[in-house]
């Protein structure tokens, strides 16, 4: 019988294989397969780990690289050589009134310049200490500003205080290796309405800025006769303080004081003087009562609150003050002499100074008439005096700044310091905006390029040299501690996605057209090499706009940087556009289209094509872009609102918005003061939808303002009709910024923000309107006569009002009231408001 298999019971265990028994082939293959799969998984895991590490370190590298781009300067050679503003290369422009933020002061165009300046105060007044130094609207001066200034060699300024007038004059004389000599003359006269001759203290000072040394030379116990000094860019020098006189010779009684101390920074000079004042001094003229007066004594730093404020760790620099206290009328001269000026024929003082000053004034008058031709146009001398003052204030408002901007990109957790840089620029307002603004500067240089093309080339070059590798230029330049001290903290950080209108192209257009029209003139010769050095950076700048400000549709554009807190703003501001609170889409989104930016890019592409063609560079792409963006059919398709009958922005918008008092719940029986103050917040009564914004105003005019509309375009008729409608944009003083019929006309944007571009008249846009009307009245088209008539009327209204307000108030203003024509906002504002001069001259 065969052997039977033994059946295993439930609890039995299978016998273990014997040691000499080999596993079956099937089991060996299964085991090997499992090992192979395990190895694959291990290898994949190792590979993924390595890849993850590589990706992690690559991401870190990219993050670091992208974070650094915002503070990496453009790689092409700078437009300006590093020594271009030195005394050796540019001696005639080395010293200047390049401190627009002070009433009277000078410095050199160098990073750490020795600075000189003047403060003053009235003695025996009702106000305890009324020290004047930096230009402040709160000083309530009756007027101040340059009456004549050629931008290089001399200036005459008038400062009208409560009951006396100070006339400050300076003249430069070339010689030596460090920018030569200069002399100041300050003349004080009481007003005819003053009951008695005021006693005034003038405080002349010199201060170093981390380098250089100053030594006080004292005589007669407390009279500072002179300051001797040394610095890297000036060598040895001497500043002499002459005694006050009547006329040019008769001595005048005066009391003298001086202060020699140190300062941690130029922005601290006013405070140092204030904290050194003492009443222990006696003013005792030969005929008159003895009285105690306020004068500099010993500087005692104020105690820090709770002794917790950290000490200023900056390097302290020399600061020397000469105070002279004297009764009006009088005249004082301060003389700066360079140690390297060895063959000086005489001192630039007294009658020599007067003779030199009169010579410069005569040259200024001749050049002014040759440049602007206002006499030949029939303007009265009073109008011409005003125009000279407007130009001179812009020239006297040129500043030289050095320092670092504070910047941030989306790749930076915290703001970074931009590389150190210099900026030679005009400023919009010496009192309120004493620093460089990108879009303002293009308008400034439209006027200055007529007077001094070299100055314009240098200013544009300084701005373009501040460009980073991406092609971005910080739009507001807050360089140095002195500039930063005037800016609220929330405006200090500049973000690299934010643009500003590229108005420098307007000034470049002026230079290019001058070359085409006058290729053989001496003043045109430096423009070609300048443009050649500028062009690599100009290309990057233009490309940056096309990349970062691109809109949602092909060939459309959108401003970045709109306010994101829609709860507090009636209409979120667009500071980057330059038109701040002008109504845009009520709910910011990536789907917006901005007609003004489109027009700026159309203008810029055309000028890029002109520059490229002039330099013999490829220009076809720029020409093509210009043709596409200037296509009136495209403009109509993207921006024409049939409902408004005008050009308009497009976006996520509703008109049904208002500011309402916020509801704050206060439980019964609880004191109200323990709960937050009710704010004005935005109330949206109807949800927004994609539509035209339909705000008729400056933005609607841009295709006309920048002369993109064809002269036979039917849309031009609409524009001219809206401009002349007094229920919309027309006023007897200029074009208002927003139509009277608009729901947001003269509406506050927050409880703290008064309307800014929602009605008031702005001279820069009115200049563009007059310029455009002049253009359309001089080319063939069906609206030629209408444009010509409107041109004459608008030009006359603007000139008469700006001039009239200057006579009445003593100032050129930031903006003008659209109902009364009165000047308002910051003053003096001889930035773009000085374009009234070009309208007078009819130079566009």
NULO-941435 format. One record per residue (C-alpha): x, z, y; residue in three letters. Coordinates in steps of 0.05 Angstrom, whole numbers, plus 32768, in hexadecimal, padded with zeros to 4 digits. Each point is the difference from the previous one (the first is absolute). Layout:
N
XZYALA
...
% end
This chain:
844
800080008000UNK
80177FF38044UNK
801080398030UNK
7FC78015802CUNK
8009800D804DUNK
7FF980478014UNK
7FC880088033UNK
8013802E803BUNK
7FD380398011UNK
7FEC80128045UNK
803280378007UNK
803A7FDF7FDEUNK
803E7FE78024UNK
80207FBD7FF1UNK
804380087FDDUNK
803D7FF5802CUNK
80277FC07FF0UNK
803F800B7FDBUNK
80427FFC8025UNK
80167FC27FDBUNK
7FBE7FDC800EUNK
80057FCA8037UNK
7FC87FF68034UNK
7FD87FC17FF9UNK
80107FC28028UNK
7FBF80078027UNK
801180458019UNK
80457FEB8016UNK
7FE47FC68029UNK
7FCB802E8020UNK
803580328015UNK
802D7FCB801DUNK
7FC67FE28027UNK
7FF08044801EUNK
804980098014UNK
80027FBB8021UNK
7FC1800E8029UNK
801C80448015UNK
80407FDF8018UNK
7FD77FCD8028UNK
7FD980378020UNK
803F80278011UNK
80217FC2801DUNK
7FC27FF08028UNK
7FFD8047801AUNK
804A7FFF8013UNK
7FF57FBC8022UNK
7FC4801A8026UNK
8027803D8016UNK
803A7FD58018UNK
7FD07FD08023UNK
7FDB803A8020UNK
8042801E8019UNK
80167FBD801BUNK
7FBD7FF58021UNK
80018047801CUNK
80457FF8801EUNK
7FEE7FBA8018UNK
7FC1801C8021UNK
802A80378020UNK
80327FCC8018UNK
7FC87FD4801BUNK
7FDE803B8021UNK
804180148020UNK
80107FB88014UNK
7FBB7FF4801DUNK
800280448024UNK
80427FED8020UNK
7FE87FBB8018UNK
7FDA801E803BUNK
8042801B801CUNK
802C7FC67FECUNK
80117FD2803AUNK
7FFB7FB57FFCUNK
803E7FE27FDFUNK
800B7FC68030UNK
803380098039UNK
7FE28025803CUNK
7FEB7FD4803AUNK
802A802C802EUNK
804980117FF4UNK
800C804B7FFBUNK
802580028043UNK
7FD07FD18025UNK
7FE980378030UNK
8045801D800CUNK
802380028043UNK
80337FCE7FE7UNK
7FCE7FCB7FEAUNK
7FC7800D8032UNK
801D8027803BUNK
7FCA7FEC8032UNK
7FC8801D7FD4UNK
8027803C7FE6UNK
7FE580338031UNK
7FB77FFE8013UNK
7FC08026800DUNK
7FF680007FB5UNK
7FDC80437FFFUNK
7FB97FEB8013UNK
7FE380437FEBUNK
80208024803CUNK
7FEF7FF48049UNK
80487FEE8010UNK
803A7FFC7FD0UNK
80357FD37FE3UNK
80267FF77FBFUNK
802B7FCD7FDDUNK
7FEA7FD17FC8UNK
802580297FCBUNK
7FE8802E7FC9UNK
80188043801CUNK
80037FF2804AUNK
801180308038UNK
7FBF80048027UNK
7FF4800E804AUNK
7FBF80138020UNK
7FDA80238037UNK
7FCC80378001UNK
7FDF801C803EUNK
7FD180378017UNK
7FDF80148041UNK
801480448019UNK
7FD18034801EUNK
7FC37FDE7FE2UNK
7FC080207FE5UNK
80157FEC7FBAUNK
8034802D7FE2UNK
802E7FCB7FE1UNK
7FED7FB78009UNK
803E7FE17FE0UNK
7FFC7FB47FF8UNK
802C7FDB7FCEUNK
7FDE7FD87FC9UNK
7FC97FD18015UNK
7FBF80277FF6UNK
7FB97FED8013UNK
7FF3804B8008UNK
802F8001803CUNK
7FC97FDB8027UNK
80317FDA802CUNK
7FDF7FD28033UNK
802A7FC87FE4UNK
80457FEF7FE5UNK
80237FC17FE9UNK
80357FCD800FUNK
7FF47FD5803DUNK
803C7FD47FF1UNK
802B7FFC7FC1UNK
80277FC47FE7UNK
800B801C7FBAUNK
804B80018008UNK
802280168041UNK
7FD08027802EUNK
7FBC80218008UNK
7FD5801F8035UNK
7FCA80317FECUNK
7FCC80278027UNK
7FE480437FE8UNK
7FC6801D8029UNK
7FF6804A7FF3UNK
7FCC802C8023UNK
801E80028046UNK
80417FDA7FFCUNK
801D7FBF7FE5UNK
80417FF77FDBUNK
80217FBC8001UNK
80327FF97FC8UNK
80327FC68003UNK
803A7FEC7FD5UNK
80367FC98005UNK
80347FEE7FCCUNK
80457FE3800BUNK
80277FDF7FC9UNK
804980127FF4UNK
802E801E7FCBUNK
7FF380007FB5UNK
7FC4802F7FFBUNK
7FC67FE28027UNK
8018800F8046UNK
7FE4802F8036UNK
7FBB80108019UNK
7FE38026803AUNK
7FBD80238009UNK
7FDF800C8042UNK
7FC3802E8006UNK
7FDA80018042UNK
7FCA8034800DUNK
7FCC7FFB8037UNK
7FC3802A800DUNK
7FBB7FE28003UNK
7FE17FFA8045UNK
7FC7802B7FE8UNK
802E803A7FECUNK
7FF7803C802FUNK
804B80107FFDUNK
803E7FE27FE2UNK
800480157FB7UNK
8040801E7FE2UNK
80137FDD7FC0UNK
8033800E7FC9UNK
801F7FC47FDFUNK
8023800E7FBEUNK
80317FCA7FEBUNK
801D80077FBBUNK
802D7FE17FCCUNK
7FF9800F7FB5UNK
80277FE97FC3UNK
7FDF7FEF7FBFUNK
802A801D7FC6UNK
80407FDE8019UNK
802680028042UNK
80128039802EUNK
7FEB80158046UNK
802480308030UNK
7FE3801D8040UNK
802C7FFD803EUNK
7FE78036802FUNK
8012800D8049UNK
7FE5802F8036UNK
7FEF80337FC9UNK
7FC17FDF7FE6UNK
7FFF7FB78015UNK
800C7FCF7FC8UNK
802B7FCC8022UNK
80097FD47FC2UNK
7FFF7FFB7FB5UNK
803C7FE37FDBUNK
7FF67FE87FBAUNK
80167FD67FC5UNK
7FDC7FDC7FC8UNK
80117FCB7FCCUNK
7FDB7FC78023UNK
800F80158048UNK
8048801A7FFEUNK
800E802E803BUNK
7FCD80028038UNK
7FEB8029803CUNK
7FBB800E801EUNK
80038015804AUNK
7FC780238024UNK
80027FF2804AUNK
7FE0802F8032UNK
7FBB7FF0801DUNK
7FFD7FDC8043UNK
7FCD7FE48030UNK
800A7FB58005UNK
80457FF17FE5UNK
802B80338023UNK
7FE0803D8021UNK
800A803E7FD5UNK
7FC480277FE9UNK
7FFC804A7FEEUNK
7FF6800C7FB5UNK
800680377FCCUNK
80257FF17FC0UNK
7FFD80197FB8UNK
801A7FE67FBEUNK
7FFA800B7FB6UNK
80337FF17FCAUNK
7FE6800B7FB9UNK
7FF37FDC7FBEUNK
7FC37FDF7FE3UNK
7FEC7FF37FB7UNK
7FDD7FBF8014UNK
7FEB7FD6803BUNK
7FB780117FF7UNK
801280498010UNK
801D7FF38046UNK
7FC080118026UNK
7FF580407FDAUNK
804880168009UNK
7FFA7FF7804CUNK
7FBD80258001UNK
801D803B7FDAUNK
803C8004802EUNK
7FD880058041UNK
8005803F802AUNK
7FE280168043UNK
803B802A8017UNK
801D7FCB802EUNK
7FF47FFE804BUNK
7FF47FC18029UNK
8018800F8046UNK
80037FC4802FUNK
8022800A8044UNK
7FBD7FFE8023UNK
7FC8801C7FD5UNK
7FEC803B7FD6UNK
802680157FC3UNK
7FD87FF87FC0UNK
800C80097FB6UNK
7FFF7FBF7FDAUNK
80027FEB7FB7UNK
80427FE57FE4UNK
80287FF77FC0UNK
8027803E7FEDUNK
801580147FBAUNK
7FDE7FE07FC4UNK
7FE080327FD1UNK
7FDF7FE17FC3UNK
7FB9801A7FF7UNK
7FF780327FC7UNK
7FE17FE27FC1UNK
7FBB801B7FEFUNK
800880377FCCUNK
80487FE87FF9UNK
7FE87FD47FC6UNK
800A7FBB801EUNK
803F7FE17FE3UNK
80387FF48031UNK
800E7FB88017UNK
803A7FEA7FD3UNK
80127FC18028UNK
80447FFB8022UNK
7FFD801A8047UNK
80177FD28038UNK
8016800A8047UNK
7FCB80048037UNK
80128008804AUNK
7FCD80068039UNK
800C7FFA804BUNK
7FC7801D802BUNK
7FFA7FF2804AUNK
7FC880208028UNK
7FF17FE08043UNK
7FC87FF38031UNK
7FE57FB9800AUNK
80137FCF801AUNK
80447FF57FDEUNK
80297FD07FD7UNK
803080107FC7UNK
80307FD37FD9UNK
801D800A7FBAUNK
803C7FD57FEDUNK
80177FEF7FB9UNK
80477FE57FFCUNK
80207FE57FC1UNK
804880167FF3UNK
80137FBA7FE9UNK
7FEB7FDF8042UNK
80467FFF8020UNK
7FFA7FCC8036UNK
7FC2801D8022UNK
7FFD7FE48047UNK
7FD9803C801BUNK
7FCC80337FEDUNK
7FB97FE67FF7UNK
7FE280328032UNK
7FE380028046UNK
7FFF7FBF8026UNK
80237FDC7FC5UNK
7FC780157FD2UNK
7FCD7FEA8035UNK
80217FBC8008UNK
80037FF57FB5UNK
7FB880167FF7UNK
7FE77FD08036UNK
80267FC77FE0UNK
7FE0800E7FBBUNK
7FBB8005801FUNK
80087FBD8022UNK
80177FE07FBEUNK
7FC580207FDCUNK
7FCE7FE38033UNK
801E7FBA7FFAUNK
7FFF80027FB4UNK
7FB9801B7FFFUNK
7FE67FC7802AUNK
80287FCD7FDAUNK
7FE5801B7FBDUNK
7FB7800D8012UNK
7FF37FD98041UNK
7FCB802F801BUNK
800F7FF18049UNK
7FF87FB67FF4UNK
7FBC80107FDFUNK
7FE980218040UNK
800080497FEAUNK
800680338038UNK
803D802D8004UNK
7FD8803C7FE7UNK
7FEE7FDA7FC0UNK
80487FEB7FF8UNK
801880478009UNK
7FD080167FC9UNK
80187FC87FD1UNK
80498014800CUNK
7FEF80487FF0UNK
7FDC7FEC7FC0UNK
803B7FD77FE8UNK
803280358017UNK
7FDB80377FDBUNK
80047FD97FC0UNK
804B7FF4800AUNK
800980498014UNK
7FDA80127FC2UNK
80337FE17FD1UNK
801C80367FD4UNK
803A80067FD0UNK
7FEF802C7FC4UNK
802880147FC4UNK
7FEC80287FC2UNK
7FD97FFD7FBFUNK
7FB77FF17FF4UNK
7FDA802A7FCDUNK
7FE27FD17FCCUNK
7FDA80007FBEUNK
7FE97FCF7FCBUNK
7FD080097FC6UNK
803D800C7FD4UNK
8017803D8029UNK
7FE280447FF4UNK
801C80178043UNK
80147FDC8040UNK
80487FE78006UNK
802F7FF6803AUNK
800B7FB78011UNK
80497FEA800CUNK
8019800F8046UNK
7FF57FC88031UNK
7FFE7FED8049UNK
7FC67FE28027UNK
80037FE08045UNK
7FB77FF88014UNK
7FCE80048038UNK
7FCE80397FFAUNK
7FB57FFD800EUNK
7FFC803E802BUNK
8037802D8019UNK
7FD3803D7FFFUNK
7FD67FF77FC1UNK
80227FCD7FD3UNK
804B80048011UNK
80177FDC7FC1UNK
7FFE7FBD7FDDUNK
7FBF7FE27FE4UNK
80057FC07FD9UNK
7FC27FDB8017UNK
800980168049UNK
80467FE58002UNK
7FEB7FB87FF4UNK
7FD48004803EUNK
803880228028UNK
80307FC97FF1UNK
7FD07FCA8017UNK
800C80198047UNK
804980147FF8UNK
80147FBE7FE0UNK
7FEE7FDD8042UNK
802E802F8026UNK
803A80097FD0UNK
80017FD97FBEUNK
803F80257FEAUNK
7FDC80438004UNK
7FC87FE37FD5UNK
80307FE67FCCUNK
802180457FFBUNK
7FBE80267FFCUNK
7FE57FD27FC9UNK
804280057FDAUNK
7FFE804B8002UNK
7FBA80017FE4UNK
800F7FCE7FC9UNK
804080247FEDUNK
7FD5803D7FEEUNK
7FE07FD97FC6UNK
8006801A7FB9UNK
800E7FD77FC2UNK
7FB57FF47FF6UNK
7FF87FE18045UNK
7FDC803D801DUNK
800D801A8047UNK
7FE480468010UNK
7FCC7FF28035UNK
800C803D802BUNK
80498012800CUNK
800A804B8009UNK
804C80038003UNK
802580408011UNK
7FEA8047800DUNK
7FEE7FF18049UNK
7FCE7FCA7FEBUNK
7FE580297FC6UNK
7FF2803B802DUNK
7FC97FD68023UNK
7FDB7FEB7FC0UNK
7FCB80277FDAUNK
8017800E7FB9UNK
7FC87FD77FDFUNK
801B7FC08021UNK
804A80097FEFUNK
80007FE57FB8UNK
7FFF7FB37FFCUNK
7FE57FE17FC0UNK
801C7FBE7FE6UNK
7FBE7FE07FEDUNK
7FEA80038049UNK
800A7FC5802EUNK
7FF67FF4804AUNK
7FEE7FBE8022UNK
80407FD57FFFUNK
80007FF5804BUNK
804C7FF68002UNK
7FEE7FB97FECUNK
7FDF7FF88045UNK
8043800F8020UNK
80267FD47FCFUNK
7FCF7FC78011UNK
801380098049UNK
804B7FFB7FF0UNK
7FF77FC47FD2UNK
7FD57FDA8032UNK
8034800F8036UNK
80367FE07FD4UNK
7FD67FC37FF3UNK
7FF07FF8804AUNK
80458011801BUNK
80337FF27FCAUNK
803A7FF88031UNK
7FF2803E802CUNK
803480377FFBUNK
7FCC80367FF0UNK
7FE87FD87FC4UNK
80447FF97FE0UNK
800480447FDDUNK
7FBA7FF87FE2UNK
80147FD17FC7UNK
8037802D7FE3UNK
7FD2803B800AUNK
7FC87FDE7FD8UNK
80317FEC7FCAUNK
801480487FF4UNK
7FB880178006UNK
7FE37FCE7FCFUNK
801080207FBCUNK
7FDE80408015UNK
7FC77FDB8022UNK
7FF17FDD7FBEUNK
7FFD80427FDBUNK
7FD4801F8037UNK
7FCF7FC67FFDUNK
7FFE80037FB4UNK
7FF4804B8001UNK
7FC07FF58028UNK
7FE97FCB7FCEUNK
800C802D7FC4UNK
7FEA80458019UNK
7FC77FED802EUNK
7FE07FCA7FD4UNK
7FB480007FFDUNK
7FCF7FFB7FC6UNK
7FF87FB48005UNK
80377FCB8004UNK
80197FF88048UNK
7FDD803F8017UNK
80208040801BUNK
7FF1804A8003UNK
801F80388028UNK
801980397FD5UNK
800180488018UNK
7FB8800C8015UNK
7FEA80498004UNK
7FE980187FBCUNK
7FD6803C8015UNK
7FBE7FDD800BUNK
7FDB80428007UNK
801B80108046UNK
80057FBC8020UNK
7FC57FD9801BUNK
80297FC37FEEUNK
8043800B7FDDUNK
80397FEC802FUNK
80307FC67FF4UNK
803D80198027UNK
802B7FCB7FE0UNK
7FD97FC78022UNK
8012801D8044UNK
7FB680028011UNK
7FF880487FE4UNK
7FB5800F8001UNK
7FE57FBA8008UNK
7FC57FFB7FCFUNK
80137FE57FBCUNK
7FDB80057FBDUNK
7FDF80457FFDUNK
801B800D7FBAUNK
80497FEA7FF7UNK
800D7FD87FC2UNK
802F7FCC7FE2UNK
7FCC7FCB800BUNK
80067FFE804CUNK
80157FC28028UNK
801C800B8046UNK
7FFC7FC5802FUNK
8034801A8032UNK
803680067FCBUNK
7FEF7FBB7FE6UNK
800C7FE48046UNK
804180268009UNK
80197FE17FBFUNK
7FEA7FBA8016UNK
8027800A8041UNK
803D801C7FDCUNK
80037FC87FCDUNK
80007FCC8037UNK
803980238025UNK
802780087FBEUNK
7FF97FB47FF8UNK
801A7FF58047UNK
803C802E7FF7UNK
80117FE07FBCUNK
7FFB7FBA801EUNK
802B8014803BUNK
8036801B7FD1UNK
7FFC7FC67FCFUNK
7FE6802E7FC9UNK
7FC87FED7FCFUNK
7FBF80058028UNK
7FCD7FDC7FD4UNK
7FE4803F7FDEUNK
7FF680238043UNK
7FE07FC1801CUNK
7FD17FFC7FC5UNK
7FED804A8006UNK
7FF37FF6804AUNK
7FD37FC47FF3UNK
7FD980257FCAUNK
7FF680408029UNK
7FF07FD9803FUNK
7FCB7FD67FDCUNK
7FC1800C8029UNK
7FD57FF37FC3UNK
802380387FDAUNK
7FF7802F803CUNK
7FB67FF08002UNK
7FF9800A7FB6UNK
802380437FFEUNK
7FED801F8043UNK
7FC77FDE8024UNK
7FC080298001UNK
7FC27FD7800DUNK
7FD9803F800FUNK
803180168036UNK
80107FBA8017UNK
804980158002UNK
803E800C7FD5UNK
7FFE80427FDBUNK
8023802B7FCCUNK
7FE180037FBBUNK
7FFA803D7FD3UNK
7FD780397FE1UNK
7FD78012803DUNK
7FC28020801BUNK
7FEA80098048UNK
7FD5803C7FEEUNK
80358036800EUNK
800280388033UNK
80248041800DUNK
7FD4803D7FF0UNK
800B804A8006UNK
8017801B7FBDUNK
7FD080327FE0UNK
802280427FF0UNK
7FD880317FD6UNK
80028048801AUNK
7FE080327FD1UNK
7FCC802D8021UNK
801F803D8022UNK
80477FE38000UNK
80257FF98043UNK
80067FB68014UNK
804880068019UNK
8018800D7FB9UNK
7FED7FBA7FEAUNK
80207FBD8011UNK
7FEF7FDF8042UNK
7FCF7FC77FF7UNK
80237FBD8008UNK
7FE77FBB8010UNK
80007FD97FBFUNK
7FEA7FB97FEFUNK
7FBA7FF57FE8UNK
7FF27FBF7FDBUNK
7FB67FEF8002UNK
80057FBE7FD9UNK
80337FF07FCAUNK
80347FCC8012UNK
80037FBA7FE3UNK
80307FC58004UNK
7FF27FDD8041UNK
801B7FEC8044UNK
800F803C802CUNK
7FE07FDC803CUNK
802580278036UNK
80087FD2803CUNK
803F800F8027UNK
804B7FF38003UNK
80067FF37FB5UNK
7FCA7FCA8004UNK
802A7FDC8035UNK
80417FFA7FD8UNK
7FF97FB87FE9UNK
7FF87FF0804AUNK
80338032801AUNK
80387FE47FD4UNK
7FE97FB8800EUNK
7FEF7FF07FB8UNK
7FBC7FE28010UNK
80017FB5800BUNK
7FEE7FEC8047UNK
7FC37FDA7FE6UNK
7FE880387FD2UNK
7FB78012800CUNK
801480487FF4UNK
80297FFF8041UNK
7FBF7FF88027UNK
7FE5803F7FDFUNK
803F80268011UNK
7FFF7FEB804AUNK
7FB680118005UNK
800980467FE2UNK
803C800E802DUNK
7FD87FF0803FUNK
7FC280287FEBUNK
7FFE80418027UNK
7FD4801F7FCAUNK
80387FF37FCFUNK
80497FFB8016UNK
80027FED8049UNK
800E80328038UNK
80187FF68048UNK
804380207FEAUNK
80117FDB7FC0UNK
7FE47FF87FBAUNK
7FE880407FDFUNK
8019800E7FB9UNK
7FBB80067FDFUNK
7FBE7FE18011UNK
7FCE802C8026UNK
7FCD7FEA7FCBUNK
8029801C7FC6UNK
7FE580407FDFUNK
804680208005UNK
800B7FEE804AUNK
801F803D8022UNK
7FF0802C7FC3UNK
803080387FEEUNK
80227FF77FBDUNK
8005804A7FF2UNK
7FED803D8029UNK
80487FFF801BUNK
800C7FB58006UNK
7FE47FDF803EUNK
7FF37FB47FFCUNK
80417FDB8008UNK
7FF67FB67FEDUNK
7FB480058005UNK
7FF47FE98046UNK
803B800C802EUNK
80277FC5801DUNK
80467FF47FE4UNK
80307FD48025UNK
80277FE47FC5UNK
7FC27FE17FE1UNK
7FE87FE98044UNK
80437FDF800AUNK
7FF87FDA7FBEUNK
7FBA7FEB8017UNK
80187FE68044UNK
803A7FDD7FDCUNK
7FD07FDF7FCFUNK
7FD07FEB8037UNK
803B7FE08024UNK
80117FDC7FC0UNK
7FBA7FE57FF3UNK
7FF77FEC8049UNK
803E7FD57FFCUNK
7FF17FD77FC1UNK
7FC97FCE7FF5UNK
7FC0801B7FE2UNK
7FB68009800EUNK
800B8046801BUNK
803A7FF2802EUNK
7FD9800B8041UNK
7FDE80407FE7UNK
8044801C7FEBUNK
801E7FEE8044UNK
7FC980238027UNK
8002803E7FD4UNK
804C80018005UNK
7FFE8005804CUNK
7FCB80358000UNK
801E802D7FCAUNK
80477FFB801BUNK
7FE980138046UNK
7FD7803B7FE7UNK
8039801D7FD7UNK
80357FF98037UNK
7FD3801D8036UNK
7FED803D7FD6UNK
804580127FE5UNK
801D7FF88046UNK
7FC780268021UNK
8006803A7FD0UNK
804B8002800CUNK
7FF58006804BUNK
7FCA80357FF7UNK
8020802B7FCAUNK
804B7FF18003UNK
80017FE97FB7UNK
7FF87FC57FD1UNK
7FD3801A7FC7UNK
7FFA7FFB7FB5UNK
7FB87FE78004UNK
7FC97FF68033UNK
7FB880188000UNK
7FD17FC77FF2UNK
7FCA801B802EUNK
80288016803DUNK
80447FDE7FF6UNK
80248042800AUNK
8041800A7FDCUNK
7FFF80317FC5UNK
802980177FC6UNK
804B800A8005UNK
80257FF08040UNK
802D7FE38017UNK
7FF57FCB7FCBUNK
802F7FC88014UNK
80047FE67FBAUNK
7FD17FC77FF3UNK
7FD58010803DUNK
803B7FE28029UNK
7FEB7FBC7FE4UNK
7FD67FFC803FUNK
80417FE4801EUNK
7FFE7FC47FD2UNK
7FB87FF48010UNK
80128001804AUNK
80387FCF7FF3UNK
7FD57FD67FD1UNK
803880007FCEUNK
7FE77FFF7FB9UNK
% end
